[in-house]
Structure formats: C-alpha cells, structure tokens
C-alpha cells in the first residue's frame, strides 16, 4: 500500500491535481502510511494557496521519494482505494473469525455488516449514508472549510458579478453544472468569457471550449475584457495594438495560470469524452462549453432531443467525476415572434429540458436592443435565491459596470 500511496501523492504534486485531495471520499483514511504527508500538503495549501513542489515535501519528510508518474492521478487514487478496501475487508474478516470463538454468530454478523457498510463511501457506485452520523458530518464540513481555504475563501469560483455572487455564495464549485441560456447574439458567450477571465484573475485555470468562434476571436475578447479599456476588440481583430498598452497588459498577466481555449475548427464532433481528455491534459477548474447545440453526446446521436438529453447527463457526471465546474451554454427556442424580446424562461431551453433538470444553477442572458445593457435573470438556483441584475457593458472596450436600481 505504501508504494501506491507514494505514486498517488507524486501524481497530485506533479500533475497539479489538488482537488483530488478534497474530492475523493475518505482520503484521510485511505492514506495509511503517508497520512502525515497528506496533512502537510493540505496545511501548506491552506496557508500558501498552492501545491508545494516535491522537493519542498522532501524537506519535511526526508524519506518521501520523487517517482515518475505517467498515468492520470485518478488511476493512482483508484489503486490506493482498492488496496485500502481489500486490506479493510481482510481485517474485518480476521476480526470476525476471532470473535466467533467468543460470541454468537448473529452478534458477529451484525458487527461485520456494520463494518462493511462503512466501506460504501469508498466505492464508485451508489452509496448509502446515514446523514445523522454527526461525526461524519463534522468531518465533511471540515473538508469543505479546507477546500475553501485552498481556493481563496470559497469552495468554488466567484463570478466577479456582485448580484450573482451574493445569491450563489459557494461560487462555481467542483461538481457544479451551470446552464446559461439565451437567444442568438444576446451575450451568452460574452458573459461566459467574463466569468472565465475572473476565474483566471483569481488564480484558477479556465478552459473555454469554443465551437462558435475560433481561438483568435476568443483571445481578442478575453484581452478586451481583462484590459478593461486598454484595448478595443475591433482594433485587436485588425492586429492594431498600442505597444505600450500591450506591454502594460503583458506585465499584469505575469505569473498567472494558463487560460486554455479549445476549438475543433469544424473538423470533428466535440463530445464529453473529448472534453474529459482536455481536462486531464490541462487541469482546469472552470470549463465553458460554447455551445451545447453545436456539440455532440458521446454516442453522436442523430436525434437532437436524445443528443441534448444525453449530453446534459454526461456533462453533469463529468463535472462531478473530475471535480470541476462546467458552464454549458444553450440556445433557446422562441414560442412566438415576440418571445425573443424578453429573457427566455427555463422551459424554453432548446431541444431538451434535461439541461434544466441537471443544472445546479441556470440563468438567462439577454442583451437589450440598441443598448449596452445586458440582463442576467436566474431561472434555477439550488444553492440560494433567484436573482436578477443588469450590466452596462461597453463591449468594444471591455468596460463593465453593474447597474443598481
């Protein structure tokens, strides 16, 4: 077990997979021989908001070896989990064998069942828990606090928009599926880019999967938003930059994380499986899929209703499995010619309402005609109240102000 734990911790440090130390159930129990190393890494992250290098861990633990890891971090965690479960089952059976010599079989059986049921939380399938186990609850809340400390104060990523963050206080958290819906050309992609830029400014790696715009257009828009007046989007699209402003911008981004844009350039269907591979490659904390109706499910279903239904479930499971927040942008279906004059309702999501069912947060984005005003109207919120607000957005220069009534 010790070697499996060593490989798993090297994978965490070398692949920058901090989230697995918090997302995996029972991590503190699973790591038997290296539990002190796990505690040290969590304490380091809470204090310095970043993973230590292997060499830093070796300064504290001289016998901690650096070993090469080629596989995904989840693979090494699966090995640790399987070895831990096997060892616990062997221990439970041995204890029961001894107990049978002193106690009646029903008593031993009841104790075995109790011990074995405690292993459910380590399994990957459906699991039963007793929510009135307050010791387990206390441990969970401590883990949430640790994750919040590691991520800068929140369990998830803030949007940077006050009226949204006040109503969704957890931030875009690992495992969240956020559905953003709106009519064509009303600001969905624009707002998702703002969220990605804010995540990047907060120290997280965002990944935008753009099926609507190529990578250079996404970059122009991101630079415009992050520059907040330094550039105009129209000038960037022509390659016209003020070199002094560009150098000022370059300096402001030094030392920050990657900002990944994925496009398929029209060459192949983009599926959740492909997105998962990109997540494994780049380790983002926030993923934007722009947009659902241009993507495909893993089965490449021809029927659009089936495709959207499958895709919704697959992205929700992907968010939970990889412990990332996923924003899935969706178009809406107008019921009449005048429907598109107002923000769409959740019932108007195109092709399948499964998106509405699976979403932890769903909101409509609607740019008003002939104005800089963009409305954001919450349609579903599992973690707080519904909200509505407006942004005054000078799009070409990236200057954004919240409008307060």
FIMIVEX-53857 format. One record per residue (C-alpha): residue in one letter; chain; x, y, z. Coordinates in pm, whole numbers. Example, Ala and Ser with C-alpha at 12.3 -4.5 7.8 and 13.67 -1.06 7.14 Angstrom:
! residues 2
{A, A, {1230, -450, 780}}
{S, A, {1367, -106, 714}}
***
This chain:
! residues 405
{X, A, {0, 0, 0}}
{X, A, {287, 235, 78}}
{X, A, {411, 233, -282}}
{X, A, {61, 302, -417}}
{X, A, {24, 596, -180}}
{X, A, {366, 732, -285}}
{X, A, {268, 716, -653}}
{X, A, {-67, 884, -587}}
{X, A, {88, 1173, -394}}
{X, A, {359, 1220, -658}}
{X, A, {80, 1236, -917}}
{X, A, {-103, 1502, -714}}
{X, A, {210, 1715, -688}}
{X, A, {342, 1664, -1041}}
{X, A, {4, 1688, -1219}}
{X, A, {-120, 1972, -1000}}
{X, A, {-434, 1775, -906}}
{X, A, {-506, 1937, -572}}
{X, A, {-881, 1881, -600}}
{X, A, {-843, 1503, -557}}
{X, A, {-722, 1552, -200}}
{X, A, {-1061, 1706, -123}}
{X, A, {-1294, 1543, -375}}
{X, A, {-1211, 1178, -307}}
{X, A, {-1418, 1028, -26}}
{X, A, {-1220, 914, 277}}
{X, A, {-878, 1038, 162}}
{X, A, {-752, 1077, 517}}
{X, A, {-845, 715, 591}}
{X, A, {-714, 572, 263}}
{X, A, {-362, 708, 309}}
{X, A, {-234, 495, 593}}
{X, A, {145, 506, 559}}
{X, A, {151, 860, 416}}
{X, A, {-128, 1023, 614}}
{X, A, {113, 1273, 766}}
{X, A, {222, 1380, 416}}
{X, A, {-141, 1435, 312}}
{X, A, {-198, 1650, 620}}
{X, A, {117, 1851, 548}}
{X, A, {16, 1914, 185}}
{X, A, {-332, 2032, 291}}
{X, A, {-185, 2262, 557}}
{X, A, {62, 2403, 303}}
{X, A, {-214, 2471, 52}}
{X, A, {-435, 2637, 313}}
{X, A, {-153, 2871, 412}}
{X, A, {10, 2946, 75}}
{X, A, {-280, 2878, -169}}
{X, A, {-79, 2647, -392}}
{X, A, {66, 2296, -402}}
{X, A, {424, 2251, -280}}
{X, A, {690, 2106, -508}}
{X, A, {808, 1754, -435}}
{X, A, {1139, 1898, -312}}
{X, A, {954, 2108, -52}}
{X, A, {773, 1799, 77}}
{X, A, {1111, 1621, 96}}
{X, A, {1244, 1897, 321}}
{X, A, {980, 1795, 575}}
{X, A, {980, 1421, 506}}
{X, A, {1330, 1300, 416}}
{X, A, {1209, 952, 318}}
{X, A, {949, 1082, 71}}
{X, A, {1071, 978, -274}}
{X, A, {1013, 1153, -604}}
{X, A, {898, 895, -859}}
{X, A, {794, 938, -1222}}
{X, A, {421, 905, -1288}}
{X, A, {286, 854, -1638}}
{X, A, {-85, 786, -1573}}
{X, A, {-377, 1001, -1467}}
{X, A, {-388, 1095, -1099}}
{X, A, {-730, 926, -1069}}
{X, A, {-567, 597, -1172}}
{X, A, {-326, 609, -877}}
{X, A, {-605, 709, -638}}
{X, A, {-812, 413, -761}}
{X, A, {-520, 184, -679}}
{X, A, {-488, 328, -328}}
{X, A, {-864, 294, -276}}
{X, A, {-873, -67, -398}}
{X, A, {-580, -168, -180}}
{X, A, {-732, 5, 122}}
{X, A, {-1070, -167, 71}}
{X, A, {-903, -508, 28}}
{X, A, {-697, -457, 345}}
{X, A, {-1002, -345, 544}}
{X, A, {-1210, -642, 426}}
{X, A, {-928, -878, 523}}
{X, A, {-906, -708, 863}}
{X, A, {-1283, -728, 915}}
{X, A, {-1289, -1099, 827}}
{X, A, {-996, -1177, 1056}}
{X, A, {-1162, -990, 1344}}
{X, A, {-1488, -1176, 1281}}
{X, A, {-1305, -1512, 1282}}
{X, A, {-1160, -1437, 1624}}
{X, A, {-1492, -1302, 1755}}
{X, A, {-1679, -1619, 1655}}
{X, A, {-1487, -1809, 1921}}
{X, A, {-1635, -1586, 2192}}
{X, A, {-1971, -1460, 2061}}
{X, A, {-2283, -1595, 1894}}
{X, A, {-2294, -1580, 1515}}
{X, A, {-2578, -1318, 1492}}
{X, A, {-2375, -1074, 1702}}
{X, A, {-2066, -1121, 1487}}
{X, A, {-2270, -1093, 1167}}
{X, A, {-2427, -764, 1278}}
{X, A, {-2085, -622, 1360}}
{X, A, {-1947, -737, 1024}}
{X, A, {-2236, -575, 838}}
{X, A, {-2180, -251, 1024}}
{X, A, {-1809, -252, 943}}
{X, A, {-1858, -345, 578}}
{X, A, {-2128, -82, 525}}
{X, A, {-1874, 177, 634}}
{X, A, {-1675, 94, 320}}
{X, A, {-1960, 208, 93}}
{X, A, {-1828, 562, 85}}
{X, A, {-1509, 436, -82}}
{X, A, {-1694, 266, -367}}
{X, A, {-1761, 432, -700}}
{X, A, {-2127, 334, -740}}
{X, A, {-2439, 420, -546}}
{X, A, {-2373, 453, -177}}
{X, A, {-2589, 469, 133}}
{X, A, {-2503, 704, 416}}
{X, A, {-2667, 789, 742}}
{X, A, {-2693, 1169, 736}}
{X, A, {-2744, 1169, 1113}}
{X, A, {-2390, 1041, 1160}}
{X, A, {-2277, 1374, 1303}}
{X, A, {-1913, 1267, 1332}}
{X, A, {-1902, 1208, 955}}
{X, A, {-2088, 1536, 900}}
{X, A, {-1836, 1727, 1111}}
{X, A, {-1553, 1576, 909}}
{X, A, {-1725, 1675, 584}}
{X, A, {-1768, 2035, 695}}
{X, A, {-1401, 2047, 794}}
{X, A, {-1310, 1926, 444}}
{X, A, {-1531, 2197, 289}}
{X, A, {-1354, 2461, 501}}
{X, A, {-1017, 2323, 392}}
{X, A, {-1119, 2334, 27}}
{X, A, {-1249, 2689, 67}}
{X, A, {-920, 2794, 225}}
{X, A, {-727, 2625, -54}}
{X, A, {-935, 2803, -320}}
{X, A, {-907, 3152, -176}}
{X, A, {-1201, 3168, 65}}
{X, A, {-1484, 2995, -125}}
{X, A, {-1542, 2628, -205}}
{X, A, {-1585, 2745, -564}}
{X, A, {-1501, 3024, -807}}
{X, A, {-1667, 3368, -781}}
{X, A, {-1810, 3524, -1096}}
{X, A, {-1696, 3874, -1009}}
{X, A, {-2054, 3999, -1055}}
{X, A, {-2184, 4107, -715}}
{X, A, {-2554, 4031, -764}}
{X, A, {-2471, 3676, -879}}
{X, A, {-2210, 3603, -613}}
{X, A, {-2436, 3724, -332}}
{X, A, {-2707, 3476, -440}}
{X, A, {-2467, 3187, -513}}
{X, A, {-2231, 3215, -215}}
{X, A, {-2048, 2887, -274}}
{X, A, {-1918, 3013, -607}}
{X, A, {-1895, 2782, -907}}
{X, A, {-1790, 2478, -707}}
{X, A, {-1637, 2145, -812}}
{X, A, {-1915, 1925, -950}}
{X, A, {-2146, 2213, -1044}}
{X, A, {-2323, 2221, -1380}}
{X, A, {-2422, 2577, -1470}}
{X, A, {-2658, 2626, -1764}}
{X, A, {-2654, 2963, -1939}}
{X, A, {-2935, 3014, -2189}}
{X, A, {-3038, 3290, -2424}}
{X, A, {-3142, 3387, -2772}}
{X, A, {-2885, 3404, -3051}}
{X, A, {-2648, 3700, -3029}}
{X, A, {-2769, 3824, -2691}}
{X, A, {-2449, 3794, -2487}}
{X, A, {-2417, 3433, -2369}}
{X, A, {-2062, 3380, -2497}}
{X, A, {-1965, 3729, -2382}}
{X, A, {-2075, 3671, -2023}}
{X, A, {-1914, 3326, -2006}}
{X, A, {-1585, 3486, -2118}}
{X, A, {-1619, 3738, -1835}}
{X, A, {-1658, 3451, -1586}}
{X, A, {-1354, 3274, -1732}}
{X, A, {-1149, 3595, -1712}}
{X, A, {-1246, 3647, -1349}}
{X, A, {-1157, 3286, -1265}}
{X, A, {-817, 3344, -1427}}
{X, A, {-766, 3668, -1233}}
{X, A, {-844, 3474, -912}}
{X, A, {-567, 3224, -988}}
{X, A, {-768, 2940, -1144}}
{X, A, {-716, 2775, -1483}}
{X, A, {-1021, 2830, -1707}}
{X, A, {-1084, 2629, -2022}}
{X, A, {-1320, 2758, -2292}}
{X, A, {-1436, 2504, -2547}}
{X, A, {-1547, 2726, -2833}}
{X, A, {-1745, 2582, -3121}}
{X, A, {-1883, 2918, -3229}}
{X, A, {-1566, 3130, -3252}}
{X, A, {-1206, 3045, -3337}}
{X, A, {-929, 3078, -3080}}
{X, A, {-807, 3419, -3200}}
{X, A, {-1152, 3573, -3161}}
{X, A, {-1184, 3429, -2812}}
{X, A, {-842, 3569, -2726}}
{X, A, {-937, 3914, -2860}}
{X, A, {-1249, 3914, -2645}}
{X, A, {-1063, 3792, -2334}}
{X, A, {-788, 4054, -2377}}
{X, A, {-1052, 4324, -2421}}
{X, A, {-1232, 4220, -2102}}
{X, A, {-916, 4176, -1897}}
{X, A, {-771, 4502, -2030}}
{X, A, {-1084, 4696, -1928}}
{X, A, {-1021, 4990, -2159}}
{X, A, {-663, 4920, -2266}}
{X, A, {-776, 4772, -2597}}
{X, A, {-1071, 4780, -2829}}
{X, A, {-1193, 4448, -2959}}
{X, A, {-1228, 4587, -3309}}
{X, A, {-865, 4705, -3312}}
{X, A, {-738, 4371, -3183}}
{X, A, {-925, 4192, -3461}}
{X, A, {-721, 4401, -3710}}
{X, A, {-393, 4349, -3525}}
{X, A, {-377, 4718, -3430}}
{X, A, {-227, 4746, -3080}}
{X, A, {-62, 5023, -2885}}
{X, A, {264, 4856, -2788}}
{X, A, {288, 5045, -2457}}
{X, A, {-59, 4933, -2354}}
{X, A, {15, 4580, -2471}}
{X, A, {334, 4566, -2262}}
{X, A, {141, 4702, -1964}}
{X, A, {-114, 4425, -2012}}
{X, A, {158, 4163, -2057}}
{X, A, {318, 4266, -1727}}
{X, A, {-17, 4248, -1546}}
{X, A, {-52, 3883, -1650}}
{X, A, {295, 3767, -1546}}
{X, A, {294, 3472, -1308}}
{X, A, {-72, 3390, -1368}}
{X, A, {-207, 3050, -1464}}
{X, A, {-285, 2924, -1812}}
{X, A, {-604, 3026, -1992}}
{X, A, {-694, 2744, -2231}}
{X, A, {-910, 2773, -2542}}
{X, A, {-1013, 2453, -2721}}
{X, A, {-1162, 2457, -3071}}
{X, A, {-1233, 2181, -3319}}
{X, A, {-1202, 2407, -3625}}
{X, A, {-1501, 2224, -3774}}
{X, A, {-1304, 1902, -3815}}
{X, A, {-1492, 1662, -3586}}
{X, A, {-1778, 1633, -3341}}
{X, A, {-1687, 1752, -2995}}
{X, A, {-1808, 1512, -2725}}
{X, A, {-1786, 1498, -2345}}
{X, A, {-1521, 1226, -2386}}
{X, A, {-1301, 1466, -2583}}
{X, A, {-1358, 1740, -2325}}
{X, A, {-1262, 1496, -2050}}
{X, A, {-933, 1426, -2225}}
{X, A, {-866, 1801, -2241}}
{X, A, {-948, 1833, -1872}}
{X, A, {-695, 1559, -1795}}
{X, A, {-439, 1743, -2009}}
{X, A, {-483, 2097, -1877}}
{X, A, {-641, 2052, -1528}}
{X, A, {-881, 2348, -1543}}
{X, A, {-1111, 2442, -1255}}
{X, A, {-1376, 2606, -1476}}
{X, A, {-1485, 2468, -1815}}
{X, A, {-1712, 2655, -2058}}
{X, A, {-1885, 2468, -2341}}
{X, A, {-1991, 2719, -2608}}
{X, A, {-2236, 2596, -2705}}
{X, A, {-2440, 2279, -2650}}
{X, A, {-2633, 2272, -2978}}
{X, A, {-2306, 2272, -3177}}
{X, A, {-2159, 1986, -2973}}
{X, A, {-2250, 1618, -2953}}
{X, A, {-2306, 1348, -2696}}
{X, A, {-2068, 1054, -2663}}
{X, A, {-2291, 837, -2883}}
{X, A, {-2306, 1102, -3161}}
{X, A, {-2684, 1072, -3157}}
{X, A, {-2860, 1195, -3469}}
{X, A, {-3181, 1286, -3287}}
{X, A, {-3127, 1630, -3132}}
{X, A, {-3358, 1568, -2836}}
{X, A, {-3172, 1248, -2746}}
{X, A, {-2839, 1421, -2810}}
{X, A, {-2916, 1709, -2574}}
{X, A, {-3061, 1480, -2308}}
{X, A, {-2754, 1255, -2313}}
{X, A, {-2513, 1547, -2324}}
{X, A, {-2670, 1709, -2020}}
{X, A, {-2631, 1393, -1813}}
{X, A, {-2278, 1330, -1942}}
{X, A, {-2156, 1680, -1858}}
{X, A, {-2312, 1667, -1513}}
{X, A, {-2138, 1336, -1443}}
{X, A, {-1815, 1474, -1587}}
{X, A, {-1830, 1776, -1356}}
{X, A, {-1876, 1550, -1053}}
{X, A, {-1618, 1292, -1162}}
{X, A, {-1347, 1545, -1244}}
{X, A, {-1450, 1788, -970}}
{X, A, {-1464, 2090, -1199}}
{X, A, {-1737, 2348, -1255}}
{X, A, {-1885, 2328, -1605}}
{X, A, {-2079, 2608, -1774}}
{X, A, {-2292, 2469, -2056}}
{X, A, {-2426, 2738, -2288}}
{X, A, {-2756, 2663, -2458}}
{X, A, {-2972, 2840, -2712}}
{X, A, {-3343, 2884, -2651}}
{X, A, {-3650, 2812, -2862}}
{X, A, {-3887, 3102, -2918}}
{X, A, {-4258, 3030, -2883}}
{X, A, {-4358, 3334, -3090}}
{X, A, {-4204, 3620, -3286}}
{X, A, {-4211, 3843, -2980}}
{X, A, {-4067, 3584, -2738}}
{X, A, {-3710, 3690, -2807}}
{X, A, {-3781, 4040, -2678}}
{X, A, {-3754, 3910, -2321}}
{X, A, {-3503, 3679, -2143}}
{X, A, {-3601, 3315, -2207}}
{X, A, {-3754, 3101, -1936}}
{X, A, {-3605, 2769, -1835}}
{X, A, {-3885, 2590, -2022}}
{X, A, {-3759, 2744, -2347}}
{X, A, {-3418, 2571, -2342}}
{X, A, {-3367, 2427, -2689}}
{X, A, {-3446, 2060, -2762}}
{X, A, {-3442, 1910, -2413}}
{X, A, {-3540, 2024, -2065}}
{X, A, {-3293, 1772, -1922}}
{X, A, {-3047, 2062, -1905}}
{X, A, {-3280, 2237, -1664}}
{X, A, {-3315, 1925, -1450}}
{X, A, {-2942, 1858, -1423}}
{X, A, {-2832, 2219, -1363}}
{X, A, {-2727, 2339, -1021}}
{X, A, {-2764, 2695, -1146}}
{X, A, {-2945, 2816, -1458}}
{X, A, {-2984, 3172, -1576}}
{X, A, {-3086, 3361, -1887}}
{X, A, {-2867, 3623, -2056}}
{X, A, {-3035, 3892, -2261}}
{X, A, {-2881, 4198, -2426}}
{X, A, {-3138, 4472, -2476}}
{X, A, {-3190, 4602, -2829}}
{X, A, {-2979, 4904, -2931}}
{X, A, {-2813, 4942, -2592}}
{X, A, {-2513, 4839, -2381}}
{X, A, {-2739, 4678, -2121}}
{X, A, {-2719, 4302, -2058}}
{X, A, {-2977, 4142, -1829}}
{X, A, {-2896, 3832, -1624}}
{X, A, {-3204, 3657, -1482}}
{X, A, {-3176, 3346, -1264}}
{X, A, {-3417, 3066, -1352}}
{X, A, {-3295, 2798, -1109}}
{X, A, {-3066, 2808, -806}}
{X, A, {-3007, 2503, -588}}
{X, A, {-2777, 2693, -352}}
{X, A, {-2960, 3018, -292}}
{X, A, {-3236, 3257, -400}}
{X, A, {-3329, 3356, -752}}
{X, A, {-3167, 3681, -868}}
{X, A, {-3176, 3935, -1146}}
{X, A, {-2946, 4218, -1240}}
{X, A, {-2808, 4422, -1523}}
{X, A, {-2464, 4505, -1661}}
{X, A, {-2379, 4822, -1853}}
{X, A, {-2120, 4679, -2091}}
{X, A, {-1918, 4882, -2340}}
{X, A, {-1838, 4571, -2538}}
{X, A, {-1578, 4703, -2780}}
{X, A, {-1363, 4845, -2496}}
{X, A, {-1438, 4585, -2228}}
{X, A, {-1562, 4835, -1970}}
{X, A, {-1830, 4682, -1747}}
{X, A, {-2040, 4834, -1470}}
{X, A, {-2317, 4681, -1262}}
{X, A, {-2643, 4872, -1278}}
{X, A, {-2807, 4918, -940}}
{X, A, {-3174, 5012, -919}}
***
